[in-house]
């Protein structure tokens, strides 16, 4: 009997542990900032509202995908932030508050600043290890493209792409400078 109880308890513990690993470890922005003190990671912020249907669909589908869960937990501190919440938050030594706390749909200054005033939901802000915004991704995303976005930023591929783009621009500028320095041939000569 003791063996049966122990086996059932062990199986239950394993099941609970595997279920916990099959979901995103959502934090508040304050918890993410505190976690950054012990281990530097990027911060992923899901900016949502209670009335947003596409936000709810992300929660029900994309945020449950095993690859999305794995990449999110591996590379980011994942933060859920209600863009209309009434409570103030402190981040990066700055106090953010709701611009219209008594209104039905007051915009929170934290969401407003992350989205540069382009309020659409859902939107996702990605911050680097120093809490600088890298990118904003607007709108509902299917699982596979979303997992690719997480990998692109989580593994720092965006930095290599940035370097590639800068190199291409520099090469184009050199070609333009060479063309300006070379006198044009007169077709009448």
ChimeraX commands (.cxc) that place a marker at each C-alpha (Angstrom):
marker #1 position 0.00,0.00,0.00 radius 0.5
marker #1 position 2.82,2.43,0.86 radius 0.5
marker #1 position 4.44,1.65,-2.49 radius 0.5
marker #1 position 1.16,2.42,-4.32 radius 0.5
marker #1 position 0.72,5.74,-2.49 radius 0.5
marker #1 position 4.36,6.66,-3.12 radius 0.5
marker #1 position 4.05,5.76,-6.83 radius 0.5
marker #1 position 0.88,7.81,-7.23 radius 0.5
marker #1 position 2.43,10.77,-5.42 radius 0.5
marker #1 position 5.57,10.51,-7.57 radius 0.5
marker #1 position 3.51,10.31,-10.80 radius 0.5
marker #1 position 1.41,13.30,-9.72 radius 0.5
marker #1 position 4.57,15.32,-8.96 radius 0.5
marker #1 position 6.03,14.53,-12.38 radius 0.5
marker #1 position 2.74,15.44,-14.08 radius 0.5
marker #1 position 2.52,18.78,-12.25 radius 0.5
marker #1 position 6.17,19.52,-13.06 radius 0.5
marker #1 position 5.67,18.75,-16.76 radius 0.5
marker #1 position 2.53,20.88,-16.86 radius 0.5
marker #1 position 4.42,23.78,-15.30 radius 0.5
marker #1 position 7.05,23.50,-18.03 radius 0.5
marker #1 position 4.30,23.53,-20.67 radius 0.5
marker #1 position 3.26,27.07,-19.91 radius 0.5
marker #1 position 4.89,30.45,-20.09 radius 0.5
marker #1 position 6.26,31.77,-16.80 radius 0.5
marker #1 position 4.44,35.12,-16.83 radius 0.5
marker #1 position 5.73,37.83,-14.51 radius 0.5
marker #1 position 4.82,41.38,-13.64 radius 0.5
marker #1 position 7.14,44.09,-14.93 radius 0.5
marker #1 position 8.44,44.63,-11.40 radius 0.5
marker #1 position 9.19,40.90,-11.02 radius 0.5
marker #1 position 11.04,40.89,-14.35 radius 0.5
marker #1 position 13.11,43.89,-13.32 radius 0.5
marker #1 position 13.97,42.17,-10.03 radius 0.5
marker #1 position 14.91,38.93,-11.85 radius 0.5
marker #1 position 17.26,40.93,-14.09 radius 0.5
marker #1 position 19.41,41.65,-11.03 radius 0.5
marker #1 position 20.38,37.98,-10.72 radius 0.5
marker #1 position 20.27,36.85,-14.38 radius 0.5
marker #1 position 20.27,39.12,-17.43 radius 0.5
marker #1 position 17.74,38.16,-20.09 radius 0.5
marker #1 position 15.64,39.98,-22.61 radius 0.5
marker #1 position 12.16,41.04,-21.54 radius 0.5
marker #1 position 9.12,40.20,-23.64 radius 0.5
marker #1 position 6.03,42.29,-22.82 radius 0.5
marker #1 position 2.56,41.21,-23.96 radius 0.5
marker #1 position 0.50,44.41,-24.07 radius 0.5
marker #1 position -3.15,43.41,-23.95 radius 0.5
marker #1 position -6.56,44.64,-22.82 radius 0.5
marker #1 position -9.45,42.80,-21.20 radius 0.5
marker #1 position -11.79,43.51,-24.14 radius 0.5
marker #1 position -9.35,42.41,-26.89 radius 0.5
marker #1 position -10.53,39.25,-28.66 radius 0.5
marker #1 position -7.24,38.69,-30.50 radius 0.5
marker #1 position -5.40,38.94,-27.17 radius 0.5
marker #1 position -7.57,36.16,-25.79 radius 0.5
marker #1 position -6.94,34.10,-28.90 radius 0.5
marker #1 position -3.16,34.49,-28.43 radius 0.5
marker #1 position -3.56,33.22,-24.86 radius 0.5
marker #1 position -5.67,30.26,-25.99 radius 0.5
marker #1 position -3.51,29.20,-28.94 radius 0.5
marker #1 position -0.11,30.70,-29.69 radius 0.5
marker #1 position 1.00,31.15,-26.07 radius 0.5
marker #1 position 0.18,27.47,-25.45 radius 0.5
marker #1 position 2.30,26.14,-28.35 radius 0.5
marker #1 position 5.19,24.01,-26.95 radius 0.5
marker #1 position 7.83,25.74,-29.09 radius 0.5
marker #1 position 6.61,29.20,-28.14 radius 0.5
marker #1 position 6.57,28.19,-24.46 radius 0.5
marker #1 position 10.09,26.76,-24.69 radius 0.5
marker #1 position 11.61,29.74,-26.51 radius 0.5
marker #1 position 9.81,32.28,-24.34 radius 0.5
marker #1 position 10.94,30.69,-21.08 radius 0.5
marker #1 position 14.47,30.06,-22.36 radius 0.5
marker #1 position 15.30,33.49,-23.78 radius 0.5
marker #1 position 12.98,35.99,-22.06 radius 0.5
marker #1 position 11.37,37.17,-18.91 radius 0.5
marker #1 position 7.77,37.12,-20.10 radius 0.5
marker #1 position 5.56,39.94,-18.84 radius 0.5
marker #1 position 1.81,40.34,-19.24 radius 0.5
marker #1 position 0.76,43.95,-19.04 radius 0.5
marker #1 position -2.81,45.21,-19.22 radius 0.5
marker #1 position -2.48,48.45,-21.21 radius 0.5
marker #1 position -5.53,49.86,-19.43 radius 0.5
marker #1 position -4.74,48.81,-15.87 radius 0.5
marker #1 position -5.42,51.35,-13.15 radius 0.5
marker #1 position -2.40,50.56,-10.93 radius 0.5
marker #1 position 0.84,52.49,-11.26 radius 0.5
marker #1 position 4.07,50.63,-11.96 radius 0.5
marker #1 position 7.70,51.53,-11.42 radius 0.5
marker #1 position 10.20,50.51,-14.09 radius 0.5
marker #1 position 13.70,51.79,-14.79 radius 0.5
marker #1 position 13.35,54.24,-11.88 radius 0.5
marker #1 position 10.31,55.87,-13.44 radius 0.5
marker #1 position 6.73,55.80,-12.20 radius 0.5
marker #1 position 4.13,55.02,-14.88 radius 0.5
marker #1 position 0.41,55.51,-14.31 radius 0.5
marker #1 position -2.91,55.36,-16.12 radius 0.5
marker #1 position -3.62,58.61,-17.95 radius 0.5
marker #1 position -7.36,58.36,-17.21 radius 0.5
marker #1 position -7.75,56.12,-14.15 radius 0.5
marker #1 position -11.41,56.99,-13.67 radius 0.5
marker #1 position -12.33,56.36,-17.30 radius 0.5
marker #1 position -13.59,53.17,-18.81 radius 0.5
marker #1 position -10.61,52.68,-21.14 radius 0.5
marker #1 position -7.80,54.83,-19.83 radius 0.5
marker #1 position -4.43,54.21,-21.42 radius 0.5
marker #1 position -1.53,53.34,-19.14 radius 0.5
marker #1 position 1.55,55.50,-19.70 radius 0.5
marker #1 position 3.83,52.44,-19.64 radius 0.5
marker #1 position 2.01,50.89,-22.62 radius 0.5
marker #1 position 1.84,54.27,-24.36 radius 0.5
marker #1 position 5.59,54.77,-24.05 radius 0.5
marker #1 position 6.47,51.24,-25.21 radius 0.5
marker #1 position 4.22,51.56,-28.27 radius 0.5
marker #1 position 5.11,55.19,-29.08 radius 0.5
marker #1 position 1.44,56.05,-28.80 radius 0.5
marker #1 position 0.44,53.53,-31.52 radius 0.5
marker #1 position -2.10,51.76,-29.36 radius 0.5
marker #1 position -3.14,48.47,-30.96 radius 0.5
marker #1 position -3.74,45.18,-29.22 radius 0.5
marker #1 position -2.25,42.77,-28.89 radius 0.5
marker #1 position 1.23,44.22,-29.28 radius 0.5
marker #1 position 4.50,42.86,-27.98 radius 0.5
marker #1 position 7.52,44.88,-26.90 radius 0.5
marker #1 position 10.91,43.22,-26.78 radius 0.5
marker #1 position 13.54,44.76,-24.52 radius 0.5
marker #1 position 17.22,43.87,-24.45 radius 0.5
marker #1 position 19.21,42.89,-21.37 radius 0.5
marker #1 position 19.62,46.58,-20.47 radius 0.5
marker #1 position 15.86,47.23,-20.70 radius 0.5
marker #1 position 16.18,49.13,-23.98 radius 0.5
marker #1 position 13.39,48.51,-26.47 radius 0.5
marker #1 position 14.61,46.46,-29.44 radius 0.5
marker #1 position 11.39,46.02,-31.35 radius 0.5
marker #1 position 7.59,46.13,-31.22 radius 0.5
marker #1 position 5.55,43.40,-32.88 radius 0.5
marker #1 position 1.88,44.32,-33.40 radius 0.5
marker #1 position -1.09,42.00,-33.82 radius 0.5
marker #1 position -2.14,38.40,-33.47 radius 0.5
marker #1 position 0.46,35.86,-34.64 radius 0.5
marker #1 position 0.18,32.17,-35.43 radius 0.5
marker #1 position 2.48,29.83,-33.53 radius 0.5
marker #1 position 5.18,29.10,-36.13 radius 0.5
marker #1 position 5.85,32.71,-37.19 radius 0.5
marker #1 position 5.73,33.81,-33.56 radius 0.5
marker #1 position 8.25,31.14,-32.51 radius 0.5
marker #1 position 10.52,32.41,-35.30 radius 0.5
marker #1 position 10.26,35.96,-33.94 radius 0.5
marker #1 position 11.20,34.72,-30.47 radius 0.5
marker #1 position 14.22,32.86,-31.85 radius 0.5
marker #1 position 15.30,35.81,-34.01 radius 0.5
marker #1 position 15.46,38.14,-31.04 radius 0.5
marker #1 position 16.21,35.59,-28.32 radius 0.5
marker #1 position 19.33,34.27,-30.05 radius 0.5
marker #1 position 20.51,37.76,-31.07 radius 0.5
marker #1 position 20.11,37.09,-34.79 radius 0.5
marker #1 position 18.64,40.58,-35.06 radius 0.5
marker #1 position 22.12,41.99,-34.34 radius 0.5
marker #1 position 23.66,40.11,-37.25 radius 0.5
marker #1 position 20.85,41.22,-39.53 radius 0.5
marker #1 position 21.38,44.80,-38.41 radius 0.5
marker #1 position 25.10,44.51,-39.21 radius 0.5
marker #1 position 24.24,43.09,-42.64 radius 0.5
marker #1 position 21.87,45.97,-43.42 radius 0.5
marker #1 position 24.43,48.55,-42.26 radius 0.5
marker #1 position 27.07,46.94,-44.50 radius 0.5
marker #1 position 24.70,47.02,-47.49 radius 0.5
marker #1 position 23.94,50.71,-46.92 radius 0.5
marker #1 position 27.64,51.52,-46.60 radius 0.5
marker #1 position 28.40,49.70,-49.88 radius 0.5
marker #1 position 25.59,51.56,-51.65 radius 0.5
marker #1 position 26.91,54.88,-50.36 radius 0.5
marker #1 position 30.41,54.05,-51.63 radius 0.5
marker #1 position 29.03,53.26,-55.08 radius 0.5
marker #1 position 27.13,56.56,-55.12 radius 0.5
marker #1 position 30.24,58.48,-54.04 radius 0.5
marker #1 position 32.30,56.82,-56.78 radius 0.5
marker #1 position 29.65,57.69,-59.35 radius 0.5
marker #1 position 29.69,61.33,-58.24 radius 0.5
marker #1 position 33.49,61.51,-58.44 radius 0.5
marker #1 position 33.66,60.02,-61.92 radius 0.5
marker #1 position 32.87,62.71,-64.52 radius 0.5
marker #1 position 30.00,61.84,-66.77 radius 0.5
marker #1 position 30.99,61.26,-70.39 radius 0.5
marker #1 position 29.53,63.65,-72.88 radius 0.5
marker #1 position 27.78,61.65,-75.61 radius 0.5
marker #1 position 28.64,64.40,-78.20 radius 0.5
marker #1 position 32.41,63.84,-77.88 radius 0.5
marker link #1:1,2 radius 0.2
marker link #1:2,3 radius 0.2
marker link #1:3,4 radius 0.2
marker link #1:4,5 radius 0.2
marker link #1:5,6 radius 0.2
marker link #1:6,7 radius 0.2
marker link #1:7,8 radius 0.2
marker link #1:8,9 radius 0.2
marker link #1:9,10 radius 0.2
marker link #1:10,11 radius 0.2
marker link #1:11,12 radius 0.2
marker link #1:12,13 radius 0.2
marker link #1:13,14 radius 0.2
marker link #1:14,15 radius 0.2
marker link #1:15,16 radius 0.2
marker link #1:16,17 radius 0.2
marker link #1:17,18 radius 0.2
marker link #1:18,19 radius 0.2
marker link #1:19,20 radius 0.2
marker link #1:20,21 radius 0.2
marker link #1:21,22 radius 0.2
marker link #1:22,23 radius 0.2
marker link #1:23,24 radius 0.2
marker link #1:24,25 radius 0.2
marker link #1:25,26 radius 0.2
marker link #1:26,27 radius 0.2
marker link #1:27,28 radius 0.2
marker link #1:28,29 radius 0.2
marker link #1:29,30 radius 0.2
marker link #1:30,31 radius 0.2
marker link #1:31,32 radius 0.2
marker link #1:32,33 radius 0.2
marker link #1:33,34 radius 0.2
marker link #1:34,35 radius 0.2
marker link #1:35,36 radius 0.2
marker link #1:36,37 radius 0.2
marker link #1:37,38 radius 0.2
marker link #1:38,39 radius 0.2
marker link #1:39,40 radius 0.2
marker link #1:40,41 radius 0.2
marker link #1:41,42 radius 0.2
marker link #1:42,43 radius 0.2
marker link #1:43,44 radius 0.2
marker link #1:44,45 radius 0.2
marker link #1:45,46 radius 0.2
marker link #1:46,47 radius 0.2
marker link #1:47,48 radius 0.2
marker link #1:48,49 radius 0.2
marker link #1:49,50 radius 0.2
marker link #1:50,51 radius 0.2
marker link #1:51,52 radius 0.2
marker link #1:52,53 radius 0.2
marker link #1:53,54 radius 0.2
marker link #1:54,55 radius 0.2
marker link #1:55,56 radius 0.2
marker link #1:56,57 radius 0.2
marker link #1:57,58 radius 0.2
marker link #1:58,59 radius 0.2
marker link #1:59,60 radius 0.2
marker link #1:60,61 radius 0.2
marker link #1:61,62 radius 0.2
marker link #1:62,63 radius 0.2
marker link #1:63,64 radius 0.2
marker link #1:64,65 radius 0.2
marker link #1:65,66 radius 0.2
marker link #1:66,67 radius 0.2
marker link #1:67,68 radius 0.2
marker link #1:68,69 radius 0.2
marker link #1:69,70 radius 0.2
marker link #1:70,71 radius 0.2
marker link #1:71,72 radius 0.2
marker link #1:72,73 radius 0.2
marker link #1:73,74 radius 0.2
marker link #1:74,75 radius 0.2
marker link #1:75,76 radius 0.2
marker link #1:76,77 radius 0.2
marker link #1:77,78 radius 0.2
marker link #1:78,79 radius 0.2
marker link #1:79,80 radius 0.2
marker link #1:80,81 radius 0.2
marker link #1:81,82 radius 0.2
marker link #1:82,83 radius 0.2
marker link #1:83,84 radius 0.2
marker link #1:84,85 radius 0.2
marker link #1:85,86 radius 0.2
marker link #1:86,87 radius 0.2
marker link #1:87,88 radius 0.2
marker link #1:88,89 radius 0.2
marker link #1:89,90 radius 0.2
marker link #1:90,91 radius 0.2
marker link #1:91,92 radius 0.2
marker link #1:92,93 radius 0.2
marker link #1:93,94 radius 0.2
marker link #1:94,95 radius 0.2
marker link #1:95,96 radius 0.2
marker link #1:96,97 radius 0.2
marker link #1:97,98 radius 0.2
marker link #1:98,99 radius 0.2
marker link #1:99,100 radius 0.2
marker link #1:100,101 radius 0.2
marker link #1:101,102 radius 0.2
marker link #1:102,103 radius 0.2
marker link #1:103,104 radius 0.2
marker link #1:104,105 radius 0.2
marker link #1:105,106 radius 0.2
marker link #1:106,107 radius 0.2
marker link #1:107,108 radius 0.2
marker link #1:108,109 radius 0.2
marker link #1:109,110 radius 0.2
marker link #1:110,111 radius 0.2
marker link #1:111,112 radius 0.2
marker link #1:112,113 radius 0.2
marker link #1:113,114 radius 0.2
marker link #1:114,115 radius 0.2
marker link #1:115,116 radius 0.2
marker link #1:116,117 radius 0.2
marker link #1:117,118 radius 0.2
marker link #1:118,119 radius 0.2
marker link #1:119,120 radius 0.2
marker link #1:120,121 radius 0.2
marker link #1:121,122 radius 0.2
marker link #1:122,123 radius 0.2
marker link #1:123,124 radius 0.2
marker link #1:124,125 radius 0.2
marker link #1:125,126 radius 0.2
marker link #1:126,127 radius 0.2
marker link #1:127,128 radius 0.2
marker link #1:128,129 radius 0.2
marker link #1:129,130 radius 0.2
marker link #1:130,131 radius 0.2
marker link #1:131,132 radius 0.2
marker link #1:132,133 radius 0.2
marker link #1:133,134 radius 0.2
marker link #1:134,135 radius 0.2
marker link #1:135,136 radius 0.2
marker link #1:136,137 radius 0.2
marker link #1:137,138 radius 0.2
marker link #1:138,139 radius 0.2
marker link #1:139,140 radius 0.2
marker link #1:140,141 radius 0.2
marker link #1:141,142 radius 0.2
marker link #1:142,143 radius 0.2
marker link #1:143,144 radius 0.2
marker link #1:144,145 radius 0.2
marker link #1:145,146 radius 0.2
marker link #1:146,147 radius 0.2
marker link #1:147,148 radius 0.2
marker link #1:148,149 radius 0.2
marker link #1:149,150 radius 0.2
marker link #1:150,151 radius 0.2
marker link #1:151,152 radius 0.2
marker link #1:152,153 radius 0.2
marker link #1:153,154 radius 0.2
marker link #1:154,155 radius 0.2
marker link #1:155,156 radius 0.2
marker link #1:156,157 radius 0.2
marker link #1:157,158 radius 0.2
marker link #1:158,159 radius 0.2
marker link #1:159,160 radius 0.2
marker link #1:160,161 radius 0.2
marker link #1:161,162 radius 0.2
marker link #1:162,163 radius 0.2
marker link #1:163,164 radius 0.2
marker link #1:164,165 radius 0.2
marker link #1:165,166 radius 0.2
marker link #1:166,167 radius 0.2
marker link #1:167,168 radius 0.2
marker link #1:168,169 radius 0.2
marker link #1:169,170 radius 0.2
marker link #1:170,171 radius 0.2
marker link #1:171,172 radius 0.2
marker link #1:172,173 radius 0.2
marker link #1:173,174 radius 0.2
marker link #1:174,175 radius 0.2
marker link #1:175,176 radius 0.2
marker link #1:176,177 radius 0.2
marker link #1:177,178 radius 0.2
marker link #1:178,179 radius 0.2
marker link #1:179,180 radius 0.2
marker link #1:180,181 radius 0.2
marker link #1:181,182 radius 0.2
marker link #1:182,183 radius 0.2
marker link #1:183,184 radius 0.2
marker link #1:184,185 radius 0.2
marker link #1:185,186 radius 0.2
marker link #1:186,187 radius 0.2
marker link #1:187,188 radius 0.2
marker link #1:188,189 radius 0.2
view
